[in-house]
Amino acid sequence: MERHLGLDWLRIGAFGLLIFYHIGMVFVPWGFHVKTAQPQDWVALPMLALNSWRLLLLFVVSGYASRALLIKGSGTPGFAANRTLRLIVPLLFGVLIVVPVQPWIELTTQHGYHRDFGYFVIHDYFRFGSLGGVLLPTWQHLWFVAYLWFYTMLLALLVAAFGRRSAQGLFDRVFGTVLVWLIPAAWLVAVSAWLFPGIGPTNNLVDDLVSHAQYLPGFLFGFALAGSPPALAALRRWWPSALGVGLLCYGVVVAIEIEWPGSTTPAWPYGILFASARAVQGWSIIVALIGLADTYLNRDLPWRRVLTEAVFPFYIIHQTIIVGVEGALLPLRLPAVVEFLILLATTVGGCWTFYAIGREIGWLRPLIGLRLRERREPTL
């Protein structure tokens, strides 16, 4: 199975947007671990252009990559062991070392906690309970890694039980048509507007059915897509229409958000219309992006290998930098645009430094999600 370079570029782009998105969370009037002094309602509009598809796309791409890893690996047990090493080790490192500053800043800036960081880590972080409404210890943004590992283990069990291609023919027949766009969009509408109306994600794995109802099918869809030329052909065929519908639905979402900003509850039936339009927007944009990537981006370019390797370390560290820097900036009461520029520069610079140092230190590489360096035989 050949590597799909277009999906590599999508993964790079999605993780890049994640930095902008989490910086935006500082300024939008939604809940976050640290907030600027004066959040602005208008920031929600560009955020709504991204948040209906950014995470689902990553699970789809991860499912696609999982098939390639399974094919070239040493069987299903080896695949499961490899993914556990590559995901659980960085997750534990993140929870123990990278993440703690985030709940500390949240507690000190939003919940009246007055202890210093050293005291917090030694006495409170590992309490395995709640402090000021914050559950500790926590994985914060690294919930994605835990969910990805869980879905990967479910996939390994399915493959071991039923075989790699048991339903591939059915998938090809169904999703090799316009249904590759319509069926997932309809399912996401059902999840958002019917099964779990008004219910947000919890990110705690055990009690997060609304997330699992979206991300697990997306992950399995990506796995099946990796072995389905008909479905990829359908995505190439329908991406212009999907892009148009996605933009139209985004317009509906924006109109409702402007009329009922922030946490205001829209009048009936606009809440259902908002959820439905957002769901259709999300899958339509994913169809458009995969179709575009398969048509125009499935090629190698300079920096792809480095960026493909760097995105996981970037993901591990980026939110801690954002929360830590904003926590330091809050007492200065800087203009929002100055805060944004400082956050952007320090986050990009900090992520690159974290990756550049970590990749050169052998024992640190698996902790930040990189493969161990292969030993080279000495030359005479």
N, C-alpha and C positions, 0 to 999 in steps of 0.2 A: 504494500500500500504506500503510495507516494505521499509525502507531506504536502498539505494544502497551504501554500505560502500566503494566499489571500486571507485565510482564517488567522494565520499568525499576525498579519497586519491588523485585522479586526481586534484581536486580543490586545495587541499593543495599544491601539487607539482607545479601546474601552478602559484599560487601566490608566491611560493618560487622562481621559475625561474624569476618571474617578478622583484624581487630585483636585481638579477644578470643582467637582461636585462637592467634595467634603470641605473645601475652602468656602464654597457657597453656603454650606450648612451653618457656618459661623454667622452669616449675615441675614439669612432668611428667618422669618418668624415661626420656625418649627423647632421642636425640641432637639437639642444637641448637647454634647458634653461641655461645650464652652460657647458663649454667645457674645457678640459685640454689644456695646452699650446701647445702641439704637438699631435694632434690626429693621429692615425695609421690606414692605409687602411686595414691591415690584420684583424683588430678587426671585420670588417663587416662579415667575413666568419662564425664565430660561431654565430653571431647575426642572420644571414640569416637561420641558422638551427632552429630558434625559431619563428621569427616574422611572418611567414605565417600561424601559427596555434594557437599561445598562446591565443590570445583574442577570436578568434572564438570558441575555446574549452570552454572558460569560459562562453560564452553565451549559448552554448549547455548544459553545466552542469547546468547553472542557469535555463534554460527552464525545464530541468528534475526535478530540485528541486521545481520549481513552481507548478508542477502537484501534488507533494506530499503535499505541503502547502495548495493547493486549496482543496484537498480531505479531509484533516483533519481539515480544518478551518470551519468557520461559514457562509458558502455560499460565493457567488461571491462578494457582497458588503463588507463583512468582510475581505475577501482576499485582495481586493483592498485597504481597509483602513489600514490593517496591513502592506502591502508592502510599502505604502506611508510613514507610520511612520518609518519603518525600513530603508528606503532609502533616503527620502527627508530630514529628520532631520540630519543625518550625512553629507549629501551633503551641507546643509546650514552651518553647523558647520565648515566643511572643507573650504568652500569658505570664510567665515568670519574670521576664526582663524588660520587654518592650512596652507592654500595655500599662503597668501600674500608675504611671504618671497621669494617665487620662482620668481615671476615677478620682484621683486625688484632686486634680484641678476642678473637676465637676463638683466635688463635695465642698471645696473651699470657696468656689465662686457662686454656687447656687444653693448650697444647703448649710451654710454656716459652720463648716468644719474648720477648726483653728489649729490643728496640729501640723507640724512640719512633715515634709515628705519622708524623712527617715523614720519618724515615729509611725507614720501611716503604714509603711511597708512592713515594719517589724511587728506592730501590734494589731493592725486593723485589716490589712489587705487579705490576709489568709484566714479570716474569721469564718469562712464558709457560712455566711449569713448576710443579712441586709444591714446597711449603714446609711441612714438618711434616704432610704428608698433605693439605694444602689446595691445590687447583689455582688458580693465579693467572695473569692476572686472572680475575675471576669475575662472574657475573651474579646469584648468590644467588637471592633470591625473584623476581627479574625473569625467571626462566626462563619464566614464564607468558607474558610478552610475546613472547619469541622463538618459543615454540611456537605462539602465536596467529598470529603473522605467517607462519610456515611453513605452517600449515593454510590460512590465507587465500590464500596463493599457490597451493597445490594446488587449492583451490576455484576460483580464477580460471582455472587451466589446464583443469579439468573443464568449467567453463561455456563456455569458448572452444571446447573440442573437441566437446562433446555438446549444448550448448544448456541453457537455464535450466530447462526443464520436461520434459526427456527421460524422466525416470523418475517424474515427479510423480504420474501416474495410478496407477502401481503402488504407490507409497508411500501414497496416499490409501486404496486398497483394503485394503492390509495393516494399516496403522497406524490406520485409522479404526475399529478394533475393540479388543477387550481386548488384542490383540497389541501395542498401543502400550506396554503395561506388561510383558507377558510376554517378548517377544522380547529387548529390551535387557537385562532382568534375567537371562535365561538366558545371554546372551552375556557379561555381567559375571561370572557364576558360572564360566563356562568359562575366562575369562581369569585369575581369581583362584585357582581351585581345581584347574585342569587344565593350562592352557597355561603359566602362570608361578607355580606354587605356591611360596609363601615368598619370592618375589622382589619387592623394593621398587623404587621409582623411583630413577633416577640424576639426573634433571633436567639432562642434558647434551645432549639433542636427538639426537645420533648413536647413542648406545648406551642407549636407553630404550624398548625395545619394549613393556614392560608398560604404560607411560603412553600411548604412541601407540595401543595396542590399545583403550584406554578413551576417551581424549580426542578422537581424530580421528573415530571414529564418532559421538561425542556432538556434536561441532561440525557434522558433516554432517547429523545428525538435526535439529538446531536450524534449519539452513538449509532443509531440506525442510518442517519443521513450520510455518515462516513462510508457506508457500503452501498449507497443508492445513487448511481448515476441518473436514473429517472427523476428523483426528487431534486437533485441539483439542477438538472435541466429545467424543471418546472420553476425553480426559484429564479433562474436566469430569464425565463420567459415572462414571469409575472412581476418582477421587481419594479418596473416603472409604474404600473398600476398601484402596487402596494405603497410605493413612496407617495403617490398622490393622495391616496386614502389616508395614509398616516399623517400627512401634513394637514389635511382637512379635519381629521379628528383632533389634532393638536389645537387647531383653531377653536373647536368647540370647548376643549378643556380650558383654554386661556379665557374665553368669553365667560365661562361659569366662574372661574377663579377671580376674575376682575369684579364680577357682580357680588360674589360671596368670598372675600379674601380671607386668608389665614385659616383659623379654626372655625369660622362661621359655617353653620350647617345650611346647605342650599335648600330652598323650598322644593317640595315634591312637584314634579318628578325629576328635578334637575340633578339631585344627588345620584340617582340611578343613571341618568344620562352621562354625568361626569365619569362615573366608574366604568360604564360601557365604552365611552369614547376613549378613555385612557387605555383600556385593555386592547381595543382594536388598534389604537395608535402604536402601542408597544410591539405587538406581533407584526404589524405592517412594516414598521421601521426595521425590525429584525430581518424580515423577508427581503426588504430592499437592500440592506447592508450585505447580507450573504450573497444575494444575486450580483450586486456590484463587485464584491470582493472576488467572486468566482469568475466574473467576466473580465475585470480590469486589473486586479491586484495579485493574481496567482503567479507571481514572479519574484525573483530575488533581487534585492536592492542593497546597497551599502548600509550598514548598521543594523540590518534585520536580525542577524544572529545575536549581536550584543543586546539589542533592545528586547528580543524574545527572552533572553536569559535574565535581564534586569528587572522585568516587570514584577516578578514575585517578590524579590527583596524590596522593591519600591512599595509594593502593596503592604508588606509587613510593617514598614516603618512610617509610611506617609502620614497616617492619622495622628500618631503620637507626636510628630513634629508640628502638625497643624495645631493640635490642642495645647501642646507645651508652649509654642511661640505666642499663640493668642492669649494664653493665660498670663504670659509676661507682659504683653502689650496692653492689656486691659487697664491697668492703673494709669497709663500714659494718656488715655482719652484722645487718641489720635483720630483724624478724619478717616472715614471708612475706606476711601480710596487708597490712603497711605497704608492702612492695615492690610488691605487686600494685596497690594504690591509687595509688602514685606513678607506676608504669608506665602505668596507664590514663589518669591525668590528663595526664601529659606527652605521651603518644602522641596522644591526641585533640587537645590544644591545639597540639602541634607540627604535626600534619597540617593542621589548619585554618589555622594561620599560614602554612605552606608554600604552601597553595592560595591564600589570600587575597592574599598578596604576589605570587605568580607570575602570577595572572590579571590583575593590573594593569600588568604590565611586558610590553610587546609582544613583545620578542625572546625573553623567557623562556617565553612561553606554549607554543610547540611543543615546548620541551625538557621540559615537565612533562605533555605529552599533551593540551594544549588547542589548539583551532583558533586561527589568526590572527584578530585582530579585523578585521571588514570595514571598509574605508575609507568614510567618510560624506562625501557631497558637501557642500561649504560652502553654507549657506543665506544668502540676501540679507536 
